[in-house]
Amino acid sequence: MERAIRGIAVGRKNYLFAGSYEGARRAASIYSLVESCKSAGVEPYAYFADALARTTTATPRELVPSAWKAAREADAAGGAK
């Protein structure tokens, strides 16, 4: 787990100047989602591209990286039949 946050720790001085408290909170949210994608075995760019397009139609639970991956795998298995 420590290895997952290494990139954040290395750039810590850069992140001191996020512009505002809200900017820092948003950056932390993005870092958290990227690491969740990595731990679920999801390519972050593909996840963000699809999740951002579906934010108005999907539930938050469907957009969790692990659930997102399971839905993609189920769609792929259903299309392969």
N, CA, C and O atoms as a CHARMM CRD file, in Angstrom:
* protein
*
  324
    1    1 MET  N      0.81600  -1.18000   0.00000 PROA 1      0.00000
    2    1 MET  CA     0.00000   0.00000   0.00000 PROA 1      0.00000
    3    1 MET  C      0.86900   1.25700   0.00000 PROA 1      0.00000
    4    1 MET  O      0.52300   2.24400  -0.64800 PROA 1      0.00000
    5    2 GLU  N      1.97300   1.23300   0.70700 PROA 2      0.00000
    6    2 GLU  CA     2.85300   2.39600   0.72000 PROA 2      0.00000
    7    2 GLU  C      3.36600   2.70900  -0.67600 PROA 2      0.00000
    8    2 GLU  O      3.55700   3.87200  -1.03200 PROA 2      0.00000
    9    3 ARG  N      3.58500   1.67200  -1.45500 PROA 3      0.00000
   10    3 ARG  CA     4.08000   1.86800  -2.80700 PROA 3      0.00000
   11    3 ARG  C      3.05200   2.60600  -3.67300 PROA 3      0.00000
   12    3 ARG  O      3.42700   3.34000  -4.58700 PROA 3      0.00000
   13    4 ALA  N      1.76800   2.41400  -3.39100 PROA 4      0.00000
   14    4 ALA  CA     0.70800   3.05400  -4.16100 PROA 4      0.00000
   15    4 ALA  C      0.72300   4.56700  -4.00700 PROA 4      0.00000
   16    4 ALA  O      0.33400   5.28300  -4.93000 PROA 4      0.00000
   17    5 ILE  N      1.16200   5.06400  -2.86500 PROA 5      0.00000
   18    5 ILE  CA     1.16600   6.51000  -2.65800 PROA 5      0.00000
   19    5 ILE  C      2.55500   7.12500  -2.82700 PROA 5      0.00000
   20    5 ILE  O      2.76400   8.29400  -2.50400 PROA 5      0.00000
   21    6 ARG  N      3.48200   6.35000  -3.32400 PROA 6      0.00000
   22    6 ARG  CA     4.84700   6.84500  -3.49700 PROA 6      0.00000
   23    6 ARG  C      4.89900   8.08300  -4.39000 PROA 6      0.00000
   24    6 ARG  O      5.60300   9.04300  -4.07600 PROA 6      0.00000
   25    7 GLY  N      4.15700   8.06800  -5.50400 PROA 7      0.00000
   26    7 GLY  CA     4.15500   9.20800  -6.41800 PROA 7      0.00000
   27    7 GLY  C      3.68000  10.48400  -5.75900 PROA 7      0.00000
   28    7 GLY  O      4.17300  11.57000  -6.06300 PROA 7      0.00000
   29    8 ILE  N      2.73700  10.35700  -4.86900 PROA 8      0.00000
   30    8 ILE  CA     2.24600  11.53200  -4.14500 PROA 8      0.00000
   31    8 ILE  C      3.30300  12.03400  -3.18100 PROA 8      0.00000
   32    8 ILE  O      3.53700  13.23900  -3.08000 PROA 8      0.00000
   33    9 ALA  N      3.94500  11.11100  -2.47100 PROA 9      0.00000
   34    9 ALA  CA     4.96300  11.50200  -1.50400 PROA 9      0.00000
   35    9 ALA  C      6.16700  12.14400  -2.18600 PROA 9      0.00000
   36    9 ALA  O      6.74800  13.08900  -1.65100 PROA 9      0.00000
   37   10 VAL  N      6.54000  11.65200  -3.33600 PROA 10     0.00000
   38   10 VAL  CA     7.69100  12.20300  -4.05400 PROA 10     0.00000
   39   10 VAL  C      7.42000  13.64400  -4.48300 PROA 10     0.00000
   40   10 VAL  O      8.31500  14.48600  -4.41900 PROA 10     0.00000
   41   11 GLY  N      6.20200  13.93200  -4.91700 PROA 11     0.00000
   42   11 GLY  CA     5.87900  15.27400  -5.38200 PROA 11     0.00000
   43   11 GLY  C      5.23900  16.16600  -4.33500 PROA 11     0.00000
   44   11 GLY  O      4.63200  17.18000  -4.67700 PROA 11     0.00000
   45   12 ARG  N      5.36200  15.80900  -3.07700 PROA 12     0.00000
   46   12 ARG  CA     4.66700  16.51800  -1.99900 PROA 12     0.00000
   47   12 ARG  C      4.88700  18.02200  -2.02600 PROA 12     0.00000
   48   12 ARG  O      3.93300  18.77600  -1.83100 PROA 12     0.00000
   49   13 LYS  N      6.09600  18.48100  -2.25800 PROA 13     0.00000
   50   13 LYS  CA     6.33600  19.93300  -2.26800 PROA 13     0.00000
   51   13 LYS  C      5.58600  20.60600  -3.41100 PROA 13     0.00000
   52   13 LYS  O      5.14100  21.74500  -3.26800 PROA 13     0.00000
   53   14 ASN  N      5.44100  19.92900  -4.52900 PROA 14     0.00000
   54   14 ASN  CA     4.68400  20.50700  -5.63600 PROA 14     0.00000
   55   14 ASN  C      3.21200  20.64700  -5.28100 PROA 14     0.00000
   56   14 ASN  O      2.55200  21.58900  -5.72100 PROA 14     0.00000
   57   15 TYR  N      2.69900  19.72400  -4.49500 PROA 15     0.00000
   58   15 TYR  CA     1.28300  19.72900  -4.17200 PROA 15     0.00000
   59   15 TYR  C      0.93900  20.72400  -3.06900 PROA 15     0.00000
   60   15 TYR  O     -0.24000  20.96400  -2.80700 PROA 15     0.00000
   61   16 LEU  N      1.92800  21.29900  -2.43100 PROA 16     0.00000
   62   16 LEU  CA     1.65400  22.32900  -1.43000 PROA 16     0.00000
   63   16 LEU  C      1.00600  23.55000  -2.07100 PROA 16     0.00000
   64   16 LEU  O      0.31400  24.31600  -1.40000 PROA 16     0.00000
   65   17 PHE  N      1.22500  23.72600  -3.34200 PROA 17     0.00000
   66   17 PHE  CA     0.73600  24.90700  -4.03700 PROA 17     0.00000
   67   17 PHE  C     -0.35500  24.51400  -5.03300 PROA 17     0.00000
   68   17 PHE  O     -0.24600  24.77700  -6.23100 PROA 17     0.00000
   69   18 ALA  N     -1.39300  23.88900  -4.52200 PROA 18     0.00000
   70   18 ALA  CA    -2.49400  23.43000  -5.36500 PROA 18     0.00000
   71   18 ALA  C     -3.38300  24.58500  -5.80500 PROA 18     0.00000
   72   18 ALA  O     -4.27500  24.39000  -6.63100 PROA 18     0.00000
   73   19 GLY  N     -3.16300  25.76500  -5.28000 PROA 19     0.00000
   74   19 GLY  CA    -3.95200  26.93000  -5.65800 PROA 19     0.00000
   75   19 GLY  C     -4.98300  27.28300  -4.61100 PROA 19     0.00000
   76   19 GLY  O     -5.19600  28.46000  -4.32300 PROA 19     0.00000
   77   20 SER  N     -5.62500  26.28500  -4.04000 PROA 20     0.00000
   78   20 SER  CA    -6.62000  26.52500  -3.00300 PROA 20     0.00000
   79   20 SER  C     -6.89000  25.21700  -2.26900 PROA 20     0.00000
   80   20 SER  O     -6.43100  24.14800  -2.67100 PROA 20     0.00000
   81   21 TYR  N     -7.63100  25.32900  -1.20800 PROA 21     0.00000
   82   21 TYR  CA    -8.01700  24.14300  -0.45600 PROA 21     0.00000
   83   21 TYR  C     -8.87500  23.23000  -1.32600 PROA 21     0.00000
   84   21 TYR  O     -8.68300  22.01400  -1.33200 PROA 21     0.00000
   85   22 GLU  N     -9.80700  23.80800  -2.05200 PROA 22     0.00000
   86   22 GLU  CA   -10.66200  23.00400  -2.93300 PROA 22     0.00000
   87   22 GLU  C     -9.85100  22.32900  -4.03500 PROA 22     0.00000
   88   22 GLU  O    -10.12900  21.18600  -4.39600 PROA 22     0.00000
   89   23 GLY  N     -8.85500  23.02300  -4.56900 PROA 23     0.00000
   90   23 GLY  CA    -7.99600  22.42200  -5.58300 PROA 23     0.00000
   91   23 GLY  C     -7.25400  21.21200  -5.03300 PROA 23     0.00000
   92   23 GLY  O     -7.10600  20.20000  -5.71700 PROA 23     0.00000
   93   24 ALA  N     -6.79400  21.32600  -3.79900 PROA 24     0.00000
   94   24 ALA  CA    -6.09500  20.21500  -3.16100 PROA 24     0.00000
   95   24 ALA  C     -7.04800  19.03800  -2.92900 PROA 24     0.00000
   96   24 ALA  O     -6.66300  17.88400  -3.11500 PROA 24     0.00000
   97   25 ARG  N     -8.27800  19.32200  -2.52700 PROA 25     0.00000
   98   25 ARG  CA    -9.26900  18.25600  -2.32100 PROA 25     0.00000
   99   25 ARG  C     -9.58300  17.55400  -3.63300 PROA 25     0.00000
  100   25 ARG  O     -9.70800  16.33000  -3.66800 PROA 25     0.00000
  101   26 ARG  N     -9.70900  18.31400  -4.70400 PROA 26     0.00000
  102   26 ARG  CA   -10.00100  17.70600  -6.00500 PROA 26     0.00000
  103   26 ARG  C     -8.83800  16.84300  -6.47300 PROA 26     0.00000
  104   26 ARG  O     -9.04100  15.74900  -7.00100 PROA 26     0.00000
  105   27 ALA  N     -7.62100  17.33600  -6.27800 PROA 27     0.00000
  106   27 ALA  CA    -6.43600  16.55300  -6.65800 PROA 27     0.00000
  107   27 ALA  C     -6.39300  15.24400  -5.87000 PROA 27     0.00000
  108   27 ALA  O     -6.08900  14.19000  -6.42900 PROA 27     0.00000
  109   28 ALA  N     -6.69600  15.31200  -4.57700 PROA 28     0.00000
  110   28 ALA  CA    -6.69600  14.10700  -3.75000 PROA 28     0.00000
  111   28 ALA  C     -7.74600  13.11000  -4.24300 PROA 28     0.00000
  112   28 ALA  O     -7.50800  11.90200  -4.23100 PROA 28     0.00000
  113   29 SER  N     -8.89100  13.60400  -4.67000 PROA 29     0.00000
  114   29 SER  CA    -9.94000  12.71700  -5.19600 PROA 29     0.00000
  115   29 SER  C     -9.47600  12.02100  -6.46500 PROA 29     0.00000
  116   29 SER  O     -9.70200  10.82400  -6.63900 PROA 29     0.00000
  117   30 ILE  N     -8.83200  12.76400  -7.34900 PROA 30     0.00000
  118   30 ILE  CA    -8.33700  12.17900  -8.59900 PROA 30     0.00000
  119   30 ILE  C     -7.25600  11.13800  -8.31100 PROA 30     0.00000
  120   30 ILE  O     -7.27700  10.05200  -8.89000 PROA 30     0.00000
  121   31 TYR  N     -6.31400  11.45800  -7.42200 PROA 31     0.00000
  122   31 TYR  CA    -5.26400  10.49600  -7.07400 PROA 31     0.00000
  123   31 TYR  C     -5.88000   9.22900  -6.49200 PROA 31     0.00000
  124   31 TYR  O     -5.44300   8.12100  -6.80300 PROA 31     0.00000
  125   32 SER  N     -6.89200   9.39400  -5.65300 PROA 32     0.00000
  126   32 SER  CA    -7.54600   8.24800  -5.05100 PROA 32     0.00000
  127   32 SER  C     -8.21000   7.36900  -6.10800 PROA 32     0.00000
  128   32 SER  O     -8.09000   6.14500  -6.05600 PROA 32     0.00000
  129   33 LEU  N     -8.90400   7.97500  -7.06200 PROA 33     0.00000
  130   33 LEU  CA    -9.53300   7.20100  -8.12500 PROA 33     0.00000
  131   33 LEU  C     -8.51300   6.49600  -9.00800 PROA 33     0.00000
  132   33 LEU  O     -8.72400   5.34900  -9.40400 PROA 33     0.00000
  133   34 VAL  N     -7.42000   7.16200  -9.31700 PROA 34     0.00000
  134   34 VAL  CA    -6.38200   6.53700 -10.14200 PROA 34     0.00000
  135   34 VAL  C     -5.80200   5.31700  -9.43000 PROA 34     0.00000
  136   34 VAL  O     -5.61300   4.27100 -10.05000 PROA 34     0.00000
  137   35 GLU  N     -5.52600   5.44200  -8.15600 PROA 35     0.00000
  138   35 GLU  CA    -4.97600   4.30700  -7.41200 PROA 35     0.00000
  139   35 GLU  C     -6.00700   3.19200  -7.25200 PROA 35     0.00000
  140   35 GLU  O     -5.64800   2.01500  -7.25200 PROA 35     0.00000
  141   36 SER  N     -7.27800   3.55200  -7.11600 PROA 36     0.00000
  142   36 SER  CA    -8.33300   2.52800  -7.06100 PROA 36     0.00000
  143   36 SER  C     -8.39800   1.77100  -8.38400 PROA 36     0.00000
  144   36 SER  O     -8.58100   0.55400  -8.40500 PROA 36     0.00000
  145   37 CYS  N     -8.24600   2.50000  -9.48000 PROA 37     0.00000
  146   37 CYS  CA    -8.22100   1.84800 -10.80100 PROA 37     0.00000
  147   37 CYS  C     -7.06100   0.87400 -10.88800 PROA 37     0.00000
  148   37 CYS  O     -7.23000  -0.26500 -11.32600 PROA 37     0.00000
  149   38 LYS  N     -5.89300   1.31600 -10.47600 PROA 38     0.00000
  150   38 LYS  CA    -4.71300   0.46000 -10.55300 PROA 38     0.00000
  151   38 LYS  C     -4.88000  -0.79400  -9.70700 PROA 38     0.00000
  152   38 LYS  O     -4.50900  -1.88600 -10.13700 PROA 38     0.00000
  153   39 SER  N     -5.43800  -0.64600  -8.50200 PROA 39     0.00000
  154   39 SER  CA    -5.58700  -1.81400  -7.63300 PROA 39     0.00000
  155   39 SER  C     -6.66100  -2.77300  -8.15600 PROA 39     0.00000
  156   39 SER  O     -6.61800  -3.96800  -7.86200 PROA 39     0.00000
  157   40 ALA  N     -7.62800  -2.25400  -8.93200 PROA 40     0.00000
  158   40 ALA  CA    -8.65900  -3.11200  -9.51700 PROA 40     0.00000
  159   40 ALA  C     -8.24300  -3.67400 -10.86800 PROA 40     0.00000
  160   40 ALA  O     -8.97300  -4.47100 -11.45600 PROA 40     0.00000
  161   41 GLY  N     -7.07900  -3.26900 -11.36800 PROA 41     0.00000
  162   41 GLY  CA    -6.61300  -3.74800 -12.66200 PROA 41     0.00000
  163   41 GLY  C     -7.30600  -3.07500 -13.83100 PROA 41     0.00000
  164   41 GLY  O     -7.49300  -3.68000 -14.88700 PROA 41     0.00000
  165   42 VAL  N     -7.68900  -1.81400 -13.63900 PROA 42     0.00000
  166   42 VAL  CA    -8.39100  -1.03500 -14.65800 PROA 42     0.00000
  167   42 VAL  C     -7.44700   0.02600 -15.19200 PROA 42     0.00000
  168   42 VAL  O     -6.72100   0.65800 -14.42500 PROA 42     0.00000
  169   43 GLU  N     -7.45400   0.22700 -16.50800 PROA 43     0.00000
  170   43 GLU  CA    -6.63500   1.28400 -17.10700 PROA 43     0.00000
  171   43 GLU  C     -7.31500   2.62300 -16.80000 PROA 43     0.00000
  172   43 GLU  O     -8.43900   2.85400 -17.24500 PROA 43     0.00000
  173   44 PRO  N     -6.64600   3.51500 -16.04100 PROA 44     0.00000
  174   44 PRO  CA    -7.28800   4.75000 -15.58800 PROA 44     0.00000
  175   44 PRO  C     -7.86800   5.62500 -16.70300 PROA 44     0.00000
  176   44 PRO  O     -8.95100   6.18400 -16.53400 PROA 44     0.00000
  177   45 TYR  N     -7.17700   5.75400 -17.82900 PROA 45     0.00000
  178   45 TYR  CA    -7.69700   6.61900 -18.90200 PROA 45     0.00000
  179   45 TYR  C     -9.01600   6.08700 -19.44600 PROA 45     0.00000
  180   45 TYR  O     -9.95200   6.85600 -19.66300 PROA 45     0.00000
  181   46 ALA  N     -9.09800   4.78200 -19.66700 PROA 46     0.00000
  182   46 ALA  CA   -10.33600   4.18200 -20.17000 PROA 46     0.00000
  183   46 ALA  C    -11.46300   4.36500 -19.15900 PROA 46     0.00000
  184   46 ALA  O    -12.60000   4.66000 -19.52800 PROA 46     0.00000
  185   47 TYR  N    -11.13800   4.18600 -17.88500 PROA 47     0.00000
  186   47 TYR  CA   -12.14100   4.36300 -16.83100 PROA 47     0.00000
  187   47 TYR  C    -12.66200   5.79300 -16.82000 PROA 47     0.00000
  188   47 TYR  O    -13.87300   6.01000 -16.83700 PROA 47     0.00000
  189   48 PHE  N    -11.76400   6.76600 -16.79100 PROA 48     0.00000
  190   48 PHE  CA   -12.19800   8.16100 -16.72400 PROA 48     0.00000
  191   48 PHE  C    -12.98400   8.57000 -17.95700 PROA 48     0.00000
  192   48 PHE  O    -13.97900   9.28600 -17.84000 PROA 48     0.00000
  193   49 ALA  N    -12.56400   8.13500 -19.12700 PROA 49     0.00000
  194   49 ALA  CA   -13.27500   8.49000 -20.35800 PROA 49     0.00000
  195   49 ALA  C    -14.71600   7.98700 -20.30500 PROA 49     0.00000
  196   49 ALA  O    -15.64100   8.71900 -20.65700 PROA 49     0.00000
  197   50 ASP  N    -14.90900   6.75400 -19.87300 PROA 50     0.00000
  198   50 ASP  CA   -16.25300   6.19400 -19.81300 PROA 50     0.00000
  199   50 ASP  C    -17.04400   6.74900 -18.63100 PROA 50     0.00000
  200   50 ASP  O    -18.21500   7.09800 -18.78000 PROA 50     0.00000
  201   51 ALA  N    -16.41900   6.83300 -17.46900 PROA 51     0.00000
  202   51 ALA  CA   -17.12400   7.28400 -16.26500 PROA 51     0.00000
  203   51 ALA  C    -17.59200   8.73200 -16.40800 PROA 51     0.00000
  204   51 ALA  O    -18.69900   9.06800 -15.98800 PROA 51     0.00000
  205   52 LEU  N    -16.76900   9.57800 -16.98800 PROA 52     0.00000
  206   52 LEU  CA   -17.17600  10.97500 -17.16800 PROA 52     0.00000
  207   52 LEU  C    -18.33600  11.09700 -18.14400 PROA 52     0.00000
  208   52 LEU  O    -19.19600  11.96100 -17.97900 PROA 52     0.00000
  209   53 ALA  N    -18.36700  10.25300 -19.14400 PROA 53     0.00000
  210   53 ALA  CA   -19.46900  10.27500 -20.10400 PROA 53     0.00000
  211   53 ALA  C    -20.76300   9.75900 -19.47900 PROA 53     0.00000
  212   53 ALA  O    -21.85200  10.11400 -19.92900 PROA 53     0.00000
  213   54 ARG  N    -20.64900   8.92200 -18.44600 PROA 54     0.00000
  214   54 ARG  CA   -21.82700   8.29300 -17.84700 PROA 54     0.00000
  215   54 ARG  C    -22.24000   8.89300 -16.51600 PROA 54     0.00000
  216   54 ARG  O    -23.12900   8.34400 -15.86500 PROA 54     0.00000
  217   55 THR  N    -21.64200   9.98700 -16.08300 PROA 55     0.00000
  218   55 THR  CA   -21.94700  10.53400 -14.75500 PROA 55     0.00000
  219   55 THR  C    -23.40700  10.93800 -14.59700 PROA 55     0.00000
  220   55 THR  O    -23.92200  10.91900 -13.47900 PROA 55     0.00000
  221   56 THR  N    -24.07800  11.29600 -15.65800 PROA 56     0.00000
  222   56 THR  CA   -25.47900  11.71200 -15.53300 PROA 56     0.00000
  223   56 THR  C    -26.45400  10.54000 -15.58200 PROA 56     0.00000
  224   56 THR  O    -27.60800  10.69300 -15.18400 PROA 56     0.00000
  225   57 THR  N    -26.02200   9.38200 -16.05700 PROA 57     0.00000
  226   57 THR  CA   -26.94000   8.25500 -16.21100 PROA 57     0.00000
  227   57 THR  C    -26.65800   7.09200 -15.26300 PROA 57     0.00000
  228   57 THR  O    -27.55400   6.28900 -15.00400 PROA 57     0.00000
  229   58 ALA  N    -25.45600   6.98300 -14.74700 PROA 58     0.00000
  230   58 ALA  CA   -25.09200   5.85100 -13.88600 PROA 58     0.00000
  231   58 ALA  C    -25.17800   6.24500 -12.41800 PROA 58     0.00000
  232   58 ALA  O    -25.08000   7.42100 -12.06700 PROA 58     0.00000
  233   59 THR  N    -25.36100   5.24500 -11.57500 PROA 59     0.00000
  234   59 THR  CA   -25.34100   5.49400 -10.13600 PROA 59     0.00000
  235   59 THR  C    -23.88900   5.54700  -9.66600 PROA 59     0.00000
  236   59 THR  O    -23.01000   4.97600 -10.31300 PROA 59     0.00000
  237   60 PRO  N    -23.63000   6.22200  -8.55600 PROA 60     0.00000
  238   60 PRO  CA   -22.24900   6.25500  -8.05200 PROA 60     0.00000
  239   60 PRO  C    -21.66900   4.86200  -7.81200 PROA 60     0.00000
  240   60 PRO  O    -20.47700   4.63800  -8.02200 PROA 60     0.00000
  241   61 ARG  N    -22.50500   3.93700  -7.37800 PROA 61     0.00000
  242   61 ARG  CA   -22.03500   2.57100  -7.11900 PROA 61     0.00000
  243   61 ARG  C    -21.56100   1.88900  -8.39700 PROA 61     0.00000
  244   61 ARG  O    -20.63000   1.08400  -8.35900 PROA 61     0.00000
  245   62 GLU  N    -22.18500   2.19900  -9.52000 PROA 62     0.00000
  246   62 GLU  CA   -21.78200   1.61500 -10.80100 PROA 62     0.00000
  247   62 GLU  C    -20.45500   2.17500 -11.30100 PROA 62     0.00000
  248   62 GLU  O    -19.78800   1.55900 -12.13200 PROA 62     0.00000
  249   63 LEU  N    -20.07900   3.33900 -10.79500 PROA 63     0.00000
  250   63 LEU  CA   -18.86300   3.99000 -11.27400 PROA 63     0.00000
  251   63 LEU  C    -17.63900   3.73600 -10.39500 PROA 63     0.00000
  252   63 LEU  O    -16.57200   4.29500 -10.65100 PROA 63     0.00000
  253   64 VAL  N    -17.77600   2.91100  -9.37700 PROA 64     0.00000
  254   64 VAL  CA   -16.61800   2.49200  -8.59400 PROA 64     0.00000
  255   64 VAL  C    -15.75300   1.64100  -9.51900 PROA 64     0.00000
  256   64 VAL  O    -16.28900   0.77300 -10.20900 PROA 64     0.00000
  257   65 PRO  N    -14.43600   1.85300  -9.56300 PROA 65     0.00000
  258   65 PRO  CA   -13.60700   1.13300 -10.53500 PROA 65     0.00000
  259   65 PRO  C    -13.78900  -0.38300 -10.55800 PROA 65     0.00000
  260   65 PRO  O    -13.80800  -0.97100 -11.63900 PROA 65     0.00000
  261   66 SER  N    -13.92100  -1.02500  -9.41900 PROA 66     0.00000
  262   66 SER  CA   -14.08200  -2.48600  -9.42100 PROA 66     0.00000
  263   66 SER  C    -15.43200  -2.89600 -10.01300 PROA 66     0.00000
  264   66 SER  O    -15.51000  -3.88400 -10.74200 PROA 66     0.00000
  265   67 ALA  N    -16.49600  -2.14800  -9.70600 PROA 67     0.00000
  266   67 ALA  CA   -17.81200  -2.44900 -10.28500 PROA 67     0.00000
  267   67 ALA  C    -17.82600  -2.12700 -11.77400 PROA 67     0.00000
  268   67 ALA  O    -18.44300  -2.84200 -12.56300 PROA 67     0.00000
  269   68 TRP  N    -17.14900  -1.05500 -12.15100 PROA 68     0.00000
  270   68 TRP  CA   -17.04500  -0.67200 -13.55600 PROA 68     0.00000
  271   68 TRP  C    -16.37100  -1.79300 -14.35700 PROA 68     0.00000
  272   68 TRP  O    -16.81500  -2.14100 -15.45100 PROA 68     0.00000
  273   69 LYS  N    -15.30200  -2.34500 -13.80000 PROA 69     0.00000
  274   69 LYS  CA   -14.58500  -3.43400 -14.47200 PROA 69     0.00000
  275   69 LYS  C    -15.46700  -4.67300 -14.59500 PROA 69     0.00000
  276   69 LYS  O    -15.49400  -5.31400 -15.64600 PROA 69     0.00000
  277   70 ALA  N    -16.18500  -5.01100 -13.52900 PROA 70     0.00000
  278   70 ALA  CA   -17.06500  -6.18600 -13.56100 PROA 70     0.00000
  279   70 ALA  C    -18.15100  -6.02500 -14.62500 PROA 70     0.00000
  280   70 ALA  O    -18.48600  -6.98500 -15.31900 PROA 70     0.00000
  281   71 ALA  N    -18.69800  -4.82200 -14.75600 PROA 71     0.00000
  282   71 ALA  CA   -19.72000  -4.57400 -15.77100 PROA 71     0.00000
  283   71 ALA  C    -19.13900  -4.71400 -17.17900 PROA 71     0.00000
  284   71 ALA  O    -19.79300  -5.26700 -18.06400 PROA 71     0.00000
  285   72 ARG  N    -17.92500  -4.22200 -17.39300 PROA 72     0.00000
  286   72 ARG  CA   -17.27300  -4.33800 -18.70200 PROA 72     0.00000
  287   72 ARG  C    -17.01600  -5.79600 -19.04600 PROA 72     0.00000
  288   72 ARG  O    -17.22100  -6.21400 -20.18500 PROA 72     0.00000
  289   73 GLU  N    -16.56400  -6.57500 -18.05700 PROA 73     0.00000
  290   73 GLU  CA   -16.29900  -7.99500 -18.28900 PROA 73     0.00000
  291   73 GLU  C    -17.60100  -8.74700 -18.57100 PROA 73     0.00000
  292   73 GLU  O    -17.62400  -9.64500 -19.41300 PROA 73     0.00000
  293   74 ALA  N    -18.67500  -8.39300 -17.88400 PROA 74     0.00000
  294   74 ALA  CA   -19.96800  -9.03200 -18.13200 PROA 74     0.00000
  295   74 ALA  C    -20.48500  -8.68600 -19.52100 PROA 74     0.00000
  296   74 ALA  O    -21.03900  -9.54100 -20.21100 PROA 74     0.00000
  297   75 ASP  N    -20.30600  -7.43300 -19.93300 PROA 75     0.00000
  298   75 ASP  CA   -20.70500  -7.02100 -21.29400 PROA 75     0.00000
  299   75 ASP  C    -19.90600  -7.78400 -22.34600 PROA 75     0.00000
  300   75 ASP  O    -20.45900  -8.21800 -23.35600 PROA 75     0.00000
  301   76 ALA  N    -18.61600  -7.94600 -22.10800 PROA 76     0.00000
  302   76 ALA  CA   -17.75700  -8.64800 -23.06400 PROA 76     0.00000
  303   76 ALA  C    -18.14700 -10.13100 -23.14000 PROA 76     0.00000
  304   76 ALA  O    -18.15900 -10.71900 -24.22200 PROA 76     0.00000
  305   77 ALA  N    -18.46100 -10.72500 -21.99400 PROA 77     0.00000
  306   77 ALA  CA   -18.84800 -12.14500 -21.96600 PROA 77     0.00000
  307   77 ALA  C    -20.20000 -12.33500 -22.64100 PROA 77     0.00000
  308   77 ALA  O    -20.41800 -13.34100 -23.31700 PROA 77     0.00000
  309   78 GLY  N    -21.10600 -11.38200 -22.46500 PROA 78     0.00000
  310   78 GLY  CA   -22.41500 -11.47500 -23.09000 PROA 78     0.00000
  311   78 GLY  C    -22.34500 -11.30800 -24.58900 PROA 78     0.00000
  312   78 GLY  O    -23.12400 -11.92300 -25.31700 PROA 78     0.00000
  313   79 GLY  N    -21.42100 -10.48500 -25.06500 PROA 79     0.00000
  314   79 GLY  CA   -21.26300 -10.27600 -26.49400 PROA 79     0.00000
  315   79 GLY  C    -20.52800 -11.40900 -27.19100 PROA 79     0.00000
  316   79 GLY  O    -20.61300 -11.55300 -28.41000 PROA 79     0.00000
  317   80 ALA  N    -19.80600 -12.21600 -26.41500 PROA 80     0.00000
  318   80 ALA  CA   -19.01800 -13.30800 -26.99200 PROA 80     0.00000
  319   80 ALA  C    -19.85500 -14.56600 -27.21700 PROA 80     0.00000
  320   80 ALA  O    -19.40700 -15.49600 -27.88800 PROA 80     0.00000
  321   81 LYS  N    -21.06700 -14.60100 -26.66100 PROA 81     0.00000
  322   81 LYS  CA   -21.89900 -15.81500 -26.77900 PROA 81     0.00000
  323   81 LYS  C    -22.46100 -16.00100 -28.15000 PROA 81     0.00000
  324   81 LYS  O    -23.17600 -16.97200 -28.39800 PROA 81     0.00000
